[in-house]
Amino acid sequence: MPDTPIRIDRDFAARVDWNLLRLFVEIVRAGGIGAAARRLNRQQPTISAALKRLEEFAGAQLLRRSASGVELTVAGRALLLICEDMFEAARMAPHQIAQAMKRVEGLVRIQIISSIISTEFDEAIASFHRRQPGVQIELRVSSWREVLDALERGEVEIGIGYDSGVRSSLNYEPLFVEVQQLYCARTHPLFGRRITRLGELRDEGFVLTGNDELEIITRLRQRYGLGSVVNGRAEDIHEAMRLVTLGVGMGFLPVLAAEEAVAKGKLWPLLPRDAEPSYDIFLLARAEPQRDTATQLFHDEIVRRVRASGRA
């Protein structure tokens, strides 16, 4: 059946009970009236009656019952977008007030993988510090899995890292594309050569990055049997690069991190450009945030810069 034609009520904002809008969002998020009633510890008839009142205010049907719960009508989808914008604006109000009154203090804690090289990230930190000198910024470096787990546990609200999948509890903003390369030291017999058949390196000694190794690199190594001979390990990219540069073994490193050592002739990239593995590095945030004002304002700053760069 087509949606019922909507009646325009010019006094809607003055007449509607705004709690009904909150209840409408809860019904949608819960996936049905019964589920919303259980989540809110209220009677189902009460929830149904509230929805009916909101539909009377809106002058249109907002939800249809379905086998899976409820489905949004065209009017319901439009109202849901408006409600989400309203609640986000309300959530941001205390933060914006504090910023306007220049009363922002606190700690911004960000969990990141090692060797992040991002102009947007660096500029966000510098700009934020100039405007909010009373806020302390703490960078925690860990493996990419620990970045994701720390966010999900609520230990931090902002992270920068890699994810081989998608977690519904997190929001993802592409920050930049990172490229890795396989390097050896000047003292290595393969220095100056290009390797097109990775299987030839099966018996070479490697430096591995342990828990910090990304899954895309792990799968590449396993496909060709690389790293079966381990000469060194380092959880941090910079320390792994130290071992590779000192000739302990060859190893995969981010291209930007190794750029200076390559320019100085200390490292040699073994793979052709078209064989370099690449992947997205994300700005990560909890989907249901509990951020203080300082953290929220920093998050807004870096998201604004990432989106302005056109990379997100």
N, C-alpha and C positions, 0 to 999 in steps of 0.2 A: 504494500500500500504506500502511496506517496505521503510525504510528511505533511502534516496539517499546516495550512498557511499561517504564518506568524502574524500576530497583532502587535503593532508598535505601541509601546507604552512609554510616553515621553517622561513620565515620572518614575520609571523603573528604579533608578538609583535611590530615590527618596523613600519608596514604598517597600522595597524588598528587604527581607530579613537576611542580613549578610551571613548569619550562621547557616542558612539553607545552602549557600554557595559552598561553604566548607563541607557540609554533609554530602552535597552532590559529588564533590571531588573524592570523598571517602568511599562512596558507592562505586565510583569508577575504578579507583585504585584497588578496592577489595574484589571487584569482579562481579558484584551482585548485591542485592538488598539484604539477603540473609547473611552473607559474609560480612557486610558492613555492620549489621546489627550485632553480630557476635564480636567483631573487633572493637566496637564502641560500647559493648555491654548494655545494649538497649533492645527494646522489643521490636520485632520486625514490622508490626503494624504501625508503630510510631515512625519508623524510617520511611515506610511507604507513604504515609500521610504527609510527611515533610516534603518528599519528592513531588507529590501531587500539588502541594502549595507552591513550590518553586515553579512548576510547569504552568500554573495559573498566572503567576507573576510574569513569566517569560512569554506566555501566550503561545506556547508550542510544546509538543512532546519532545522530551530530551533523551529518554531511554526507551528501548524496547526489550522485553524479556526474550531470552533465547535459550536454547538447550544448554549452552555453556555459561549462562548467567544473564548478562545484559549487553546490549549493543547500543552504541551512541547513534542518535539520528544526526542529520546535518546540523540542526540547531544545537544539539548536545555537544557536537565536536567544536562548534564555534564558541559555545559558552565555556567549555573546558579550557580552551586556550586562553580566554580572558581571565578565568579564575586562576590559572597557573601564573599568569603575569601579575595579577593582583597580589597573590600570596608571596611571590618573589619580591615585589616592591615592598610589601609590609615587612618581610623578613630583613630586607636591607635597610629599612628606616633607621633603626638604632645605630647601625654602622655609619650611615651617611651623616646623621646628627653628630655623632662623636667626631667624625672627620671635620665637619663644618666648625665645630667648637674647638678644634685643635687639641683634643683630649685623648688622642690615640697613644696608648702605651701597650706593652706586652711583648710576646715572643711569637715569631713566625718560624715554625719548625717544618723543614722540607726534607723529605727523604729522597735521595737520588742515587742512581748508579754512578760508578766511577767514570771519570773522563768525559763529562758532559761539556760539549763545546757548542754554545748557542748564543748568538748575538741577542736574541729577544730575551732570553733568561737573564743574561748579564745586565742588559739595559733596564730590565724591570727592577732588578735589585738596586741598581744605582739610583734610578729615578725615585723608587719608593723610599730609599734611605734619605734622600734629600728632602722629601716632603714629610717624612715621618721619622725624624731622628731619634725619637724616644722609643722606637721599636727595635728589639734585638732580633737578628736573623740568624738562625741556626741551620746549618746544612749537615744532614746525616748521610753518610755514604754506606751503601750496603749492596748486596747482590740484587738482581732484578726481581727475584721471587720474594725476597724480604721486603722490598719496596711495596709490592702488591699486598703482601700479608699485613704489613704495618698499617696500610690504609684501611684494609678491611677490619682490622682489630680496633680501629679508631685511635691509634697511637699518634698518627699524623693526619692532617687534612689535605695536604698537597704532596704530590710525588712527581718525579720525572724518571721514566724508565721504559722498559720494553714489556710487551705482553704477547705471548703466542696465541692467546685466545681473547675472549671478551667476558668480563665479569659484570653481571648486572648491578652490582653494588657500587660500580665505579663509572665515572664519566671520563671520556678520552678526547683530548685535543691533540692532533698531530703537531708536534713541535718542530721536528726536522727529520730528514732521512739520513741515517747513518750508514756508512759503507765500511766494510772491513776488507783487509788484505792480508795475505800470508807473507811474513817477512823473515829474512835471515840476516845475520850480522856480516860485516865486512870480511871477517875471518872464515866464513863458511865457504865450502867448495862451490856452492851454487850461486854465490854472489855474482851479479851481472847477467844471470841467465833468466829466461822466462820458462815457466813450466805449464804445459798445456794438458798433460796427462797426470792428474793428481795421484793416480795409483802408483806412479814412480816414487812417491815420497813415503810409501808405506813403512819403510825401515828407517826413516829419519827420526832423530830425536826431537821431541817437541816440548815446548813450554805451554802448560795449560793454565786456564784461569779458574778452574774449580767451579764453585757455585755461581761465579760471575759470568760464566760462559753462556751465551745466549743459545736457545734451542736450535736456531737456524744454523749456527756454527757447529753445534754438537752433531746435528743430523748430517751436515756436510762431511765432517771428519769420519763419522761412522760409515758413511756410504763408501768412502775410499780407503778405510782402514787406517786413517791418520791418527797419530797420537798413541799408538800401541806401545811405542818406546817413549817413555816420559823422562825427560832430563831435568825438568823443573816445574814448579807450581807457584802461582801467586794469585791471591783472590782479587787484588787491585790491578787495574789495567796498567797504571804507571809502573808498578813493581814488576809486572809481567814483561813490560817493554824493557825494563832494566836488564832482566835476565836474557831476553832475546838479543839486545844490543851487546851484551857481554859474551855472546857466543855460546850460551848454555844450551840453546836449542832454537829451532824455528817456531813461530807462533802467529796466530791470528790476532790482529790489533786494529782498532779503528783508524781509518786513513788520516783523519784530522789530528788525532793524538800523535801519530807517528810522523807527521809531515816535517817537522823540524829535523828529526834524526835522519830522515831520508835526504833532506836538502844538504845535510852535513856529510853525507856519505857513510853514515854509521849503520843504516838499515837499507835493505834492498827488497822491493816488492816483487814477489815471484810470479804472481798470477797476472794474466792479461786483464785489461780493464773490464772487458765484457764478462769475465768470470768472477768478478768481485761480488760477494754476497752483500745485499742491502736490505734494510728493514726500517720501519717507522719507530722513532722515539716519541713517546707521548708525554704531554702534561696530564697528570692524573689527579683526580679529585674524587672525594666520596660523593655518591649520588644523593645521599641524604645528609647534608653537612651539618655539623655542630660547631661552626667556626666562630671564634671570637672576632672582634672588629678588626684587629691588626691582620689576622690571617685572611679574612674576607677581602679586605682592601688590597692586600698583595695579590690574591688570586684574581681579582678584577683587573689589576694592573697588567699581569702577565697575559691573561686571556685577551685583553684588548690589544696588546702588542702582537701576539701570535696571529690573531684574526686580521689585523691591519697589514701584516706581512703577506697575506694571501696564501699562507701555507696550510691553514686549517680549513 
